[in-house]
Amino acid sequence: MKLPEEAELLRIFIGESDKYEGMPLFEAIVKEARRQNLGGATVFRGLMGYGAHSRVHTAKVLRLSEDLPIVIEIVDSPEKIEAFLPDLDKMMVEGLVTVERAKVLMYRPGKEK
Protein backbone atom coordinates (compact mmCIF):
# COMPACT_ATOMS: atom_id res chain seq x y z
CA MET A 1 0.00 0.00 0.00
CA LYS A 2 1.21 3.49 -0.80
CA LEU A 3 0.07 6.61 1.04
CA PRO A 4 -0.18 9.93 -0.75
CA GLU A 5 2.33 12.58 0.30
CA GLU A 6 -0.51 14.96 1.15
CA ALA A 7 -2.54 12.98 3.68
CA GLU A 8 -4.62 13.56 6.79
CA LEU A 9 -4.08 12.57 10.41
CA LEU A 10 -7.26 11.48 12.18
CA ARG A 11 -6.87 11.73 15.95
CA ILE A 12 -9.52 10.19 18.22
CA PHE A 13 -9.67 10.87 21.98
CA ILE A 14 -11.74 8.40 24.02
CA GLY A 15 -11.72 6.70 27.42
CA GLU A 16 -10.17 3.33 28.13
CA SER A 17 -13.46 1.94 29.46
CA ASP A 18 -15.52 3.03 26.42
CA LYS A 19 -17.15 0.08 24.65
CA TYR A 20 -18.73 -0.71 21.31
CA GLU A 21 -20.81 -3.86 20.93
CA GLY A 22 -19.16 -5.38 24.01
CA MET A 23 -15.55 -4.81 22.94
CA PRO A 24 -13.20 -1.99 23.91
CA LEU A 25 -13.97 0.98 21.65
CA PHE A 26 -10.31 1.49 20.73
CA GLU A 27 -10.15 -2.11 19.51
CA ALA A 28 -13.36 -1.74 17.50
CA ILE A 29 -12.05 1.44 15.86
CA VAL A 30 -8.72 -0.15 14.89
CA LYS A 31 -10.45 -3.26 13.52
CA GLU A 32 -12.81 -1.12 11.43
CA ALA A 33 -9.91 1.00 10.14
CA ARG A 34 -8.11 -2.18 9.11
CA ARG A 35 -11.26 -3.57 7.48
CA GLN A 36 -11.50 -0.38 5.43
CA ASN A 37 -7.82 -0.74 4.49
CA LEU A 38 -6.70 2.56 6.03
CA GLY A 39 -2.94 3.16 6.08
CA GLY A 40 -2.44 2.20 9.72
CA ALA A 41 -3.59 2.96 13.24
CA THR A 42 -1.79 3.40 16.55
CA VAL A 43 -3.37 3.43 20.01
CA PHE A 44 -1.77 5.42 22.84
CA ARG A 45 -2.71 5.07 26.52
CA GLY A 46 -2.41 8.32 28.45
CA LEU A 47 -1.11 8.73 31.99
CA MET A 48 -3.42 11.59 32.80
CA GLY A 49 -6.08 13.70 31.16
CA TYR A 50 -9.56 15.18 31.23
CA GLY A 51 -12.25 15.82 28.67
CA ALA A 52 -15.63 17.50 28.27
CA HIS A 53 -16.79 16.49 31.78
CA SER A 54 -13.60 18.00 33.33
CA ARG A 55 -13.02 14.84 35.43
CA VAL A 56 -9.30 14.16 35.78
CA HIS A 57 -8.29 10.56 35.02
CA THR A 58 -4.87 9.51 36.24
CA ALA A 59 -2.65 6.42 36.57
CA LYS A 60 -1.51 7.13 40.14
CA VAL A 61 -0.43 4.04 42.08
CA LEU A 62 -3.59 3.75 44.17
CA ARG A 63 -5.89 4.40 41.20
CA LEU A 64 -4.65 1.97 38.53
CA SER A 65 -8.16 0.91 37.55
CA GLU A 66 -9.19 4.42 36.46
CA ASP A 67 -10.60 5.13 33.03
CA LEU A 68 -7.40 6.41 31.41
CA PRO A 69 -7.34 8.50 28.26
CA ILE A 70 -6.84 6.71 24.93
CA VAL A 71 -5.70 8.40 21.71
CA ILE A 72 -5.93 6.65 18.35
CA GLU A 73 -4.09 8.06 15.34
CA ILE A 74 -4.82 7.04 11.76
CA VAL A 75 -3.11 8.46 8.65
CA ASP A 76 -4.42 8.11 5.11
CA SER A 77 -5.74 10.09 2.15
CA PRO A 78 -8.39 12.74 2.84
CA GLU A 79 -10.92 10.69 0.85
CA LYS A 80 -10.39 7.52 2.90
CA ILE A 81 -10.48 9.43 6.19
CA GLU A 82 -13.72 11.15 5.13
CA ALA A 83 -15.27 7.78 4.19
CA PHE A 84 -14.33 6.37 7.62
CA LEU A 85 -15.96 9.18 9.65
CA PRO A 86 -19.62 7.99 9.42
CA ASP A 87 -18.63 4.57 10.83
CA LEU A 88 -16.61 6.24 13.57
CA ASP A 89 -19.59 8.43 14.43
CA LYS A 90 -21.77 5.32 14.88
CA MET A 91 -19.23 3.78 17.28
CA MET A 92 -18.62 6.80 19.52
CA VAL A 93 -20.98 8.05 22.22
CA GLU A 94 -18.54 10.60 23.62
CA GLY A 95 -15.03 11.76 22.90
CA LEU A 96 -13.17 14.14 20.59
CA VAL A 97 -12.19 13.67 16.95
CA THR A 98 -9.78 15.95 15.08
CA VAL A 99 -8.38 15.92 11.56
CA GLU A 100 -5.28 17.74 10.42
CA ARG A 101 -3.13 17.84 7.33
CA ALA A 102 -0.14 15.52 7.36
CA LYS A 103 2.79 15.29 4.99
CA VAL A 104 3.87 11.66 4.58
CA LEU A 105 7.65 11.48 4.29
CA MET A 106 7.93 7.70 4.29
CA TYR A 107 5.71 4.67 4.74
CA ARG A 108 7.66 1.43 4.48
CA PRO A 109 6.39 -2.00 5.45
CA GLY A 110 9.81 -3.61 6.04
CA LYS A 111 10.59 -7.25 5.39
CA GLU A 112 8.30 -10.07 6.51
CA LYS A 113 9.71 -12.26 9.32
Z-matrix of the N, CA and C atoms (Angstrom, degrees):
N
C 1 1.451
C 2 1.529 1 108.91
N 3 1.297 2 116.20 1 140.71
C 4 1.453 3 122.09 2 177.94
C 5 1.521 4 108.55 3 -118.58
N 6 1.325 5 116.34 4 134.00
C 7 1.461 6 120.74 5 175.97
C 8 1.519 7 108.86 6 -96.89
N 9 1.331 8 117.09 7 145.31
C 10 1.462 9 118.95 8 176.27
C 11 1.526 10 109.91 9 -70.34
N 12 1.327 11 115.96 10 151.62
C 13 1.471 12 119.01 11 179.05
C 14 1.523 13 111.14 12 -61.58
N 15 1.330 14 116.85 13 -41.29
C 16 1.464 15 120.98 14 177.06
C 17 1.527 16 108.15 15 -93.17
N 18 1.314 17 115.65 16 102.02
C 19 1.460 18 121.69 17 -174.99
C 20 1.531 19 109.58 18 -123.09
N 21 1.318 20 115.10 19 -172.68
C 22 1.462 21 121.27 20 174.26
C 23 1.515 22 109.80 21 -128.79
N 24 1.327 23 114.60 22 148.60
C 25 1.463 24 122.55 23 174.86
C 26 1.518 25 106.95 24 -107.82
N 27 1.323 26 115.84 25 117.22
C 28 1.458 27 122.73 26 175.24
C 29 1.517 28 106.69 27 -95.64
N 30 1.327 29 117.09 28 123.45
C 31 1.462 30 121.56 29 -179.26
C 32 1.521 31 107.81 30 -120.83
N 33 1.331 32 115.91 31 126.04
C 34 1.463 33 122.96 32 -174.08
C 35 1.523 34 108.37 33 -120.51
N 36 1.331 35 116.94 34 123.89
C 37 1.462 36 123.27 35 179.90
C 38 1.525 37 107.92 36 -108.80
N 39 1.321 38 116.89 37 119.04
C 40 1.465 39 122.07 38 179.55
C 41 1.530 40 108.79 39 -139.14
N 42 1.324 41 116.63 40 -178.66
C 43 1.453 42 122.24 41 175.90
C 44 1.517 43 110.76 42 -101.96
N 45 1.305 44 115.45 43 150.27
C 46 1.464 45 121.35 44 -178.11
C 47 1.525 46 112.45 45 -60.26
N 48 1.323 47 117.59 46 -31.60
C 49 1.471 48 120.08 47 -177.26
C 50 1.531 49 113.21 48 -88.81
N 51 1.337 50 118.26 49 -1.65
C 52 1.463 51 120.93 50 178.67
C 53 1.528 52 109.96 51 -64.21
N 54 1.323 53 115.31 52 140.03
C 55 1.470 54 121.41 53 -176.81
C 56 1.519 55 110.79 54 -125.40
N 57 1.336 56 114.31 55 157.89
C 58 1.456 57 122.08 56 170.87
C 59 1.526 58 107.27 57 -142.67
N 60 1.315 59 115.48 58 117.94
C 61 1.464 60 122.07 59 -178.76
C 62 1.528 61 111.57 60 50.45
N 63 1.330 62 116.15 61 43.16
C 64 1.463 63 122.09 62 174.23
C 65 1.515 64 115.65 63 83.74
N 66 1.316 65 118.71 64 -5.66
C 67 1.468 66 120.54 65 -179.83
C 68 1.526 67 108.53 66 -112.96
N 69 1.341 68 117.22 67 156.43
C 70 1.458 69 118.67 68 176.54
C 71 1.531 70 110.24 69 -54.64
N 72 1.333 71 116.36 70 135.08
C 73 1.458 72 120.78 71 -176.36
C 74 1.527 73 111.54 72 -59.07
N 75 1.330 74 117.48 73 -40.02
C 76 1.465 75 118.74 74 -179.43
C 77 1.522 76 111.31 75 -61.43
N 78 1.317 77 117.06 76 -36.10
C 79 1.461 78 121.35 77 177.96
C 80 1.525 79 111.27 78 -68.75
N 81 1.329 80 116.27 79 -41.87
C 82 1.466 81 120.51 80 178.75
C 83 1.525 82 110.94 81 -63.52
N 84 1.325 83 117.08 82 -39.53
C 85 1.462 84 120.70 83 179.73
C 86 1.524 85 110.77 84 -65.53
N 87 1.324 86 117.27 85 -45.69
C 88 1.466 87 120.75 86 -179.74
C 89 1.522 88 110.69 87 -64.32
N 90 1.327 89 117.51 88 -41.48
C 91 1.468 90 120.30 89 178.86
C 92 1.522 91 111.27 90 -63.54
N 93 1.332 92 117.09 91 -39.97
C 94 1.466 93 120.01 92 178.61
C 95 1.530 94 110.77 93 -68.69
N 96 1.315 95 117.40 94 -39.10
C 97 1.471 96 120.56 95 177.21
C 98 1.529 97 110.15 96 -61.76
N 99 1.313 98 116.54 97 -41.01
C 100 1.469 99 120.40 98 178.26
C 101 1.524 100 110.85 99 -67.25
N 102 1.333 101 116.97 100 -41.29
C 103 1.464 102 121.23 101 178.42
C 104 1.519 103 110.70 102 -59.38
N 105 1.339 104 116.36 103 -36.76
C 106 1.461 105 120.90 104 -179.73
C 107 1.536 106 111.94 105 -86.99
N 108 1.320 107 116.11 106 7.14
C 109 1.465 108 122.07 107 174.99
C 110 1.529 109 113.52 108 60.96
N 111 1.343 110 116.22 109 37.82
C 112 1.456 111 120.02 110 174.54
C 113 1.525 112 108.56 111 -72.34
N 114 1.322 113 116.57 112 158.94
C 115 1.460 114 122.67 113 -171.47
C 116 1.513 115 115.57 114 -56.34
N 117 1.305 116 118.44 115 -32.17
C 118 1.455 117 122.10 116 -179.50
C 119 1.509 118 109.51 117 162.79
N 120 1.310 119 116.47 118 160.27
C 121 1.459 120 121.70 119 -179.74
C 122 1.523 121 108.74 120 -141.79
N 123 1.325 122 115.82 121 143.52
C 124 1.458 123 121.89 122 176.50
C 125 1.517 124 108.14 123 -131.04
N 126 1.334 125 116.08 124 137.25
C 127 1.461 126 122.29 125 178.84
C 128 1.526 127 108.25 126 -109.98
N 129 1.330 128 115.62 127 129.37
C 130 1.464 129 122.49 128 177.15
C 131 1.523 130 108.96 129 -114.82
N 132 1.336 131 116.44 130 138.19
C 133 1.462 132 121.89 131 176.44
C 134 1.521 133 107.49 132 -105.31
N 135 1.322 134 116.12 133 122.63
C 136 1.458 135 121.14 134 -177.43
C 137 1.518 136 113.13 135 -84.01
N 138 1.314 137 115.68 136 153.82
C 139 1.463 138 121.64 137 177.35
C 140 1.518 139 111.98 138 -85.42
N 141 1.331 140 115.23 139 -27.24
C 142 1.456 141 119.62 140 -177.69
C 143 1.516 142 108.93 141 -162.54
N 144 1.324 143 116.59 142 147.29
C 145 1.449 144 119.79 143 176.60
C 146 1.513 145 111.49 144 178.54
N 147 1.329 146 115.21 145 172.59
C 148 1.459 147 121.37 146 172.91
C 149 1.514 148 108.15 147 -148.79
N 150 1.325 149 115.39 148 160.50
C 151 1.455 150 120.09 149 -177.40
C 152 1.511 151 111.28 150 -130.65
N 153 1.320 152 116.10 151 -145.44
C 154 1.462 153 122.62 152 -173.23
C 155 1.529 154 113.19 153 -60.94
N 156 1.337 155 117.76 154 -28.01
C 157 1.467 156 120.98 155 179.96
C 158 1.525 157 112.31 156 -85.32
N 159 1.331 158 117.85 157 -6.79
C 160 1.469 159 125.11 158 179.84
C 161 1.523 160 113.61 159 62.82
N 162 1.347 161 117.62 160 19.41
C 163 1.470 162 120.68 161 173.95
C 164 1.522 163 107.99 162 -85.93
N 165 1.338 164 115.96 163 127.48
C 166 1.464 165 120.30 164 179.51
C 167 1.524 166 108.56 165 -81.14
N 168 1.322 167 115.74 166 130.95
C 169 1.466 168 123.18 167 175.98
C 170 1.525 169 106.27 168 -113.21
N 171 1.322 170 116.37 169 130.72
C 172 1.457 171 119.40 170 -175.43
C 173 1.521 172 111.09 171 -141.48
N 174 1.326 173 116.02 172 159.02
C 175 1.468 174 122.65 173 -179.69
C 176 1.518 175 110.94 174 -103.87
N 177 1.331 176 118.65 175 34.89
C 178 1.457 177 121.15 176 178.39
C 179 1.520 178 109.44 177 -62.20
N 180 1.317 179 116.73 178 154.22
C 181 1.461 180 123.09 179 -172.65
C 182 1.530 181 113.18 180 -50.86
N 183 1.303 182 118.71 181 -44.05
C 184 1.458 183 120.95 182 -176.69
C 185 1.531 184 113.25 183 -83.78
N 186 1.341 185 117.25 184 0.28
C 187 1.457 186 120.15 185 -176.41
C 188 1.526 187 111.26 186 -129.79
N 189 1.327 188 118.16 187 40.60
C 190 1.455 189 121.47 188 -174.45
C 191 1.527 190 114.14 189 -65.95
N 192 1.331 191 116.83 190 -18.79
C 193 1.464 192 118.40 191 -177.97
C 194 1.526 193 112.58 192 -91.32
N 195 1.323 194 118.15 193 10.01
C 196 1.458 195 121.05 194 -179.65
C 197 1.528 196 111.75 195 -64.18
N 198 1.282 197 114.81 196 161.62
C 199 1.468 198 123.33 197 177.85
C 200 1.528 199 108.22 198 -81.74
N 201 1.326 200 116.71 199 88.05
C 202 1.462 201 120.65 200 -175.07
C 203 1.520 202 111.95 201 -76.01
N 204 1.333 203 115.99 202 155.91
C 205 1.463 204 119.54 203 178.84
C 206 1.526 205 111.39 204 -69.31
N 207 1.322 206 115.57 205 143.65
C 208 1.472 207 123.06 206 176.07
C 209 1.527 208 107.09 207 -124.73
N 210 1.330 209 116.41 208 135.12
C 211 1.461 210 121.99 209 174.41
C 212 1.523 211 107.70 210 -122.63
N 213 1.314 212 116.24 211 130.52
C 214 1.466 213 122.47 212 177.38
C 215 1.524 214 106.99 213 -115.40
N 216 1.322 215 116.30 214 130.33
C 217 1.458 216 120.70 215 177.06
C 218 1.514 217 109.65 216 -118.02
N 219 1.321 218 115.62 217 134.54
C 220 1.464 219 122.89 218 179.93
C 221 1.529 220 107.13 219 -134.26
N 222 1.336 221 117.05 220 131.98
C 223 1.461 222 121.56 221 178.35
C 224 1.523 223 109.15 222 -120.00
N 225 1.335 224 115.59 223 131.19
C 226 1.457 225 120.84 224 174.37
C 227 1.522 226 108.25 225 -167.67
N 228 1.319 227 115.98 226 -172.03
C 229 1.467 228 120.94 227 -179.49
C 230 1.530 229 109.46 228 -66.55
N 231 1.328 230 117.26 229 153.53
C 232 1.468 231 119.86 230 177.14
C 233 1.528 232 112.72 231 -55.74
N 234 1.327 233 117.30 232 -36.70
C 235 1.471 234 120.68 233 -179.10
C 236 1.535 235 111.49 234 -65.76
N 237 1.320 236 116.73 235 -42.69
C 238 1.469 237 119.57 236 -178.73
C 239 1.528 238 111.34 237 -71.98
N 240 1.322 239 117.00 238 -35.81
C 241 1.471 240 120.32 239 175.91
C 242 1.525 241 109.25 240 -64.02
N 243 1.324 242 117.23 241 -46.29
C 244 1.467 243 122.13 242 179.69
C 245 1.530 244 111.19 243 -59.72
N 246 1.323 245 117.62 244 -40.33
C 247 1.468 246 121.92 245 179.37
C 248 1.533 247 111.90 246 -67.99
N 249 1.320 248 117.46 247 -26.45
C 250 1.462 249 122.80 248 -179.00
C 251 1.537 250 112.11 249 -79.36
N 252 1.325 251 117.44 250 -26.80
C 253 1.469 252 121.33 251 -172.86
C 254 1.531 253 115.10 252 -59.31
N 255 1.331 254 121.75 253 -40.35
C 256 1.467 255 119.41 254 178.09
C 257 1.537 256 112.73 255 -61.39
N 258 1.331 257 117.65 256 -37.78
C 259 1.468 258 120.44 257 178.06
C 260 1.523 259 110.35 258 -68.46
N 261 1.327 260 116.50 259 -39.73
C 262 1.462 261 120.72 260 177.16
C 263 1.520 262 110.36 261 -61.92
N 264 1.312 263 116.90 262 -42.11
C 265 1.460 264 121.88 263 179.64
C 266 1.530 265 111.34 264 -60.23
N 267 1.324 266 117.24 265 -38.02
C 268 1.473 267 121.09 266 178.16
C 269 1.526 268 111.83 267 -66.87
N 270 1.322 269 117.31 268 -31.45
C 271 1.471 270 121.51 269 -176.47
C 272 1.523 271 113.18 270 -81.27
N 273 1.324 272 117.70 271 -29.70
C 274 1.465 273 121.60 272 -172.10
C 275 1.517 274 112.87 273 -95.91
N 276 1.337 275 115.77 274 131.77
C 277 1.458 276 121.76 275 173.03
C 278 1.523 277 108.80 276 -95.46
N 279 1.322 278 116.31 277 -40.66
C 280 1.457 279 121.16 278 177.90
C 281 1.523 280 108.84 279 -145.05
N 282 1.307 281 115.78 280 161.09
C 283 1.448 282 120.98 281 -179.53
C 284 1.518 283 109.97 282 139.16
N 285 1.321 284 116.18 283 -168.60
C 286 1.459 285 123.16 284 -178.45
C 287 1.517 286 108.01 285 -135.21
N 288 1.321 287 116.52 286 137.51
C 289 1.461 288 121.93 287 178.16
C 290 1.525 289 107.35 288 -128.81
N 291 1.331 290 116.10 289 129.05
C 292 1.464 291 120.91 290 176.20
C 293 1.519 292 109.50 291 -127.28
N 294 1.315 293 115.48 292 155.16
C 295 1.460 294 122.12 293 175.61
C 296 1.519 295 106.93 294 -133.20
N 297 1.319 296 115.99 295 135.12
C 298 1.452 297 119.89 296 176.20
C 299 1.518 298 110.05 297 -140.80
N 300 1.303 299 115.77 298 157.73
C 301 1.455 300 120.29 299 177.93
C 302 1.521 301 109.38 300 -67.42
N 303 1.319 302 115.25 301 144.50
C 304 1.467 303 121.00 302 177.74
C 305 1.522 304 108.68 303 -138.76
N 306 1.303 305 116.15 304 136.94
C 307 1.459 306 121.20 305 175.48
C 308 1.526 307 107.15 306 -100.89
N 309 1.324 308 116.76 307 117.28
C 310 1.463 309 121.61 308 -178.80
C 311 1.530 310 108.47 309 -84.26
N 312 1.316 311 116.27 310 116.57
C 313 1.459 312 121.31 311 179.27
C 314 1.519 313 111.80 312 -90.24
N 315 1.332 314 116.46 313 -37.50
C 316 1.455 315 120.14 314 174.19
C 317 1.515 316 109.44 315 -157.08
N 318 1.328 317 114.91 316 150.52
C 319 1.458 318 123.01 317 178.11
C 320 1.509 319 105.66 318 -150.44
N 321 1.340 320 115.93 319 95.49
C 322 1.463 321 121.40 320 -172.78
C 323 1.524 322 110.16 321 -121.88
N 324 1.309 323 117.37 322 128.34
C 325 1.454 324 119.84 323 -178.65
C 326 1.527 325 115.00 324 -75.61
N 327 1.304 326 119.96 325 -20.14
C 328 1.469 327 120.57 326 -176.26
C 329 1.506 328 111.20 327 74.75
N 330 1.305 329 116.36 328 177.49
C 331 1.462 330 121.53 329 -178.12
C 332 1.522 331 111.09 330 -87.27
N 333 1.325 332 116.37 331 142.85
C 334 1.464 333 122.14 332 176.02
C 335 1.520 334 109.46 333 -66.93
N 336 1.335 335 116.76 334 143.69
C 337 1.476 336 121.20 335 178.10
C 338 1.501 337 111.26 336 -94.25
